[in-house]
Amino acid sequence: MARVLVTGAATGLGRNTVAALLDEGHEAVLHARHHARLSDVHDLLARGAAPVTGDLATHEGTLSVAEQANALGGIDAVIHNAGVYNGPDTLAVNVLAPYLMTCLITRPDRHIYLSSSMHTTGRADTSPITAPGSSTALGYADSKLFVTTLAAALPRRLPGVLSNAVDPGWVPTRMGGPSAPDDLRLGHVTQLWLATTPSPETTGGYWHHQHQQSPHPAVRDDTFQEELLDALSHRTGITLTTR
Ligand SMILES: NC(=O)c1ccc[n+]([C@@H]2O[C@H](COP(=O)([O-])OP(=O)(O)OC[C@H]3O[C@@H](n4cnc5c(N)ncnc54)[C@H](OP(=O)(O)O)[C@@H]3O)[C@@H](O)[C@H]2O)c1
């Protein structure tokens, strides 16, 4: 049995992931944006999911979520699921929050980051992270290229930690829209498997439906990985180090 933190779990893929964790007998820590969002997951809380809350668009909110998770303790895996498709919070929610949670949550053995096939059209340019005052300039594809690269860079920085990125398909959630063509029932399966299955102990992969895919070439580029980690450290004031 594993204890897994899922961010952005009040709806969509995050909610489905928590339900599936509980179905399989795991412990779930369910993150929602704020207390009022927990009313949408009262069924999952009644089944034993432990809530943590915080706005991942803000540095303070993200730090608070990490503190709450650490207070609960014993987090074996984090599924970095929360995401936005556009708007001013794309950098903070899709990139900075997963990075900060990776730095600050105590000793999960596994990190799973929600990517997207759209990351392949992202630009391998970290200047939107480091540009003074930058908060609105990041597109969705760029954000998913960054978080996919973070997943690939982690094994070198945190030896022994399993880190993978997942494209869940284009599925009919609030983000995906009602006419999304892929099967919603499969949208959380790979994340759950990577978070809880003892083997294969795979790391650094980019996955779709439990099969490895080829990511954007920059994802596996050591130089770009280091450039990204430096930019994230510079932007947040927090450096990813071996624990
Ligand atoms: N759906 C797709 O077709 C698709 C395809 C590829 C990748 N993905 C990725 O899969 C992940 C889940 O997407 P989804 O389709 O389930 O989207 P969704 O239904 O829109 O759910 C997104 C979740 O993220 C949370 N969130 C957004 N901004 C937040 C913030 N500032 N603070 C805290 N929580 C925040 C939302 O909370 P609220 O409900 O409170 O807003 C919600 O729980 C995302 O990372 C997305 O990029 C989805």
The ligand as an SDF file (V2000), in Angstrom:
LIG
                    3D

 48 52  0  0  0  0  0  0  0  0999 V2000
   -7.7960   16.7930  -20.2940 N   0  0  0  0  0  0  0  0  0  0  0  0
   -6.8880   16.5790  -21.2250 C   0  0  0  0  0  0  0  0  0  0  0  0
   -7.2210   16.2610  -22.3830 O   0  0  0  0  0  0  0  0  0  0  0  0
   -5.4180   16.6630  -20.9020 C   0  0  0  0  0  0  0  0  0  0  0  0
   -4.4940   16.3470  -21.9060 C   0  0  0  0  0  0  0  0  0  0  0  0
   -3.1250   16.4090  -21.6200 C   0  0  0  0  0  0  0  0  0  0  0  0
   -2.7120   16.7610  -20.3510 C   0  0  0  0  0  0  0  0  0  0  0  0
   -3.6350   17.0770  -19.3860 N   0  0  0  0  0  0  0  0  0  0  0  0
   -3.1320   17.4710  -18.0710 C   0  0  0  0  0  0  0  0  0  0  0  0
   -3.7530   16.6990  -17.0640 O   0  0  0  0  0  0  0  0  0  0  0  0
   -3.8290   17.4450  -15.8440 C   0  0  0  0  0  0  0  0  0  0  0  0
   -5.2400   17.3990  -15.3110 C   0  0  0  0  0  0  0  0  0  0  0  0
   -6.0760   18.0140  -16.2830 O   0  0  0  0  0  0  0  0  0  0  0  0
   -7.6730   17.8650  -16.3020 P   0  0  0  0  0  0  0  0  0  0  0  0
   -8.0240   17.5900  -17.6970 O   0  0  0  0  0  0  0  0  0  0  0  0
   -8.1350   16.9780  -15.2240 O   0  0  0  0  0  0  0  0  0  0  0  0
   -8.0680   19.3910  -16.0170 O   0  0  0  0  0  0  0  0  0  0  0  0
   -9.2310   20.0360  -15.1240 P   0  0  0  0  0  0  0  0  0  0  0  0
  -10.4280   19.1600  -15.1540 O   0  0  0  0  0  0  0  0  0  0  0  0
   -9.3420   21.4360  -15.5810 O   0  0  0  0  0  0  0  0  0  0  0  0
   -8.6230   19.9790  -13.6470 O   0  0  0  0  0  0  0  0  0  0  0  0
   -7.4860   20.7500  -13.3220 C   0  0  0  0  0  0  0  0  0  0  0  0
   -7.2660   20.6850  -11.8350 C   0  0  0  0  0  0  0  0  0  0  0  0
   -6.1760   21.5700  -11.5050 O   0  0  0  0  0  0  0  0  0  0  0  0
   -6.5910   22.4180  -10.4330 C   0  0  0  0  0  0  0  0  0  0  0  0
   -5.9560   23.7210  -10.4500 N   0  0  0  0  0  0  0  0  0  0  0  0
   -5.8560   24.5860  -11.4810 C   0  0  0  0  0  0  0  0  0  0  0  0
   -5.2880   25.7390  -11.0570 N   0  0  0  0  0  0  0  0  0  0  0  0
   -5.0410   25.6010   -9.7320 C   0  0  0  0  0  0  0  0  0  0  0  0
   -4.4990   26.4480   -8.7390 C   0  0  0  0  0  0  0  0  0  0  0  0
   -4.1080   27.7060   -9.0100 N   0  0  0  0  0  0  0  0  0  0  0  0
   -4.3730   25.9730   -7.4840 N   0  0  0  0  0  0  0  0  0  0  0  0
   -4.7780   24.7290   -7.1740 C   0  0  0  0  0  0  0  0  0  0  0  0
   -5.3280   23.8810   -8.0730 N   0  0  0  0  0  0  0  0  0  0  0  0
   -5.4640   24.3130   -9.3460 C   0  0  0  0  0  0  0  0  0  0  0  0
   -8.0900   22.5790  -10.6510 C   0  0  0  0  0  0  0  0  0  0  0  0
   -8.7120   23.0750   -9.4820 O   0  0  0  0  0  0  0  0  0  0  0  0
  -10.1260   23.8720   -9.5970 P   0  0  0  0  0  0  0  0  0  0  0  0
  -11.1330   22.8400   -9.9660 O   0  0  0  0  0  0  0  0  0  0  0  0
  -10.3220   24.4890   -8.2690 O   0  0  0  0  0  0  0  0  0  0  0  0
   -9.9350   24.8980  -10.6880 O   0  0  0  0  0  0  0  0  0  0  0  0
   -8.4750   21.1620  -11.0210 C   0  0  0  0  0  0  0  0  0  0  0  0
   -8.6230   20.3800   -9.8590 O   0  0  0  0  0  0  0  0  0  0  0  0
   -3.3410   18.8500  -16.1770 C   0  0  0  0  0  0  0  0  0  0  0  0
   -2.0030   19.0010  -15.7740 O   0  0  0  0  0  0  0  0  0  0  0  0
   -3.4460   18.8920  -17.7000 C   0  0  0  0  0  0  0  0  0  0  0  0
   -2.5510   19.8220  -18.2650 O   0  0  0  0  0  0  0  0  0  0  0  0
   -4.9810   17.0260  -19.6310 C   0  0  0  0  0  0  0  0  0  0  0  0
  1  2  1  0
  2  3  2  0
  2  4  1  0
  4  5  1  0
  4 48  2  0
  5  6  2  0
  6  7  1  0
  7  8  2  0
  8  9  1  0
  8 48  1  0
  9 10  1  0
  9 46  1  0
 10 11  1  0
 11 12  1  0
 11 44  1  0
 12 13  1  0
 13 14  1  0
 14 15  2  0
 14 16  1  0
 14 17  1  0
 17 18  1  0
 18 19  2  0
 18 20  1  0
 18 21  1  0
 21 22  1  0
 22 23  1  0
 23 24  1  0
 23 42  1  0
 24 25  1  0
 25 26  1  0
 25 36  1  0
 26 27  1  0
 26 35  1  0
 27 28  2  0
 28 29  1  0
 29 30  1  0
 29 35  2  0
 30 31  1  0
 30 32  2  0
 32 33  1  0
 33 34  2  0
 34 35  1  0
 36 37  1  0
 36 42  1  0
 37 38  1  0
 38 39  2  0
 38 40  1  0
 38 41  1  0
 42 43  1  0
 44 45  1  0
 44 46  1  0
 46 47  1  0
M  CHG  2   8   1  16  -1
M  END
$$$$
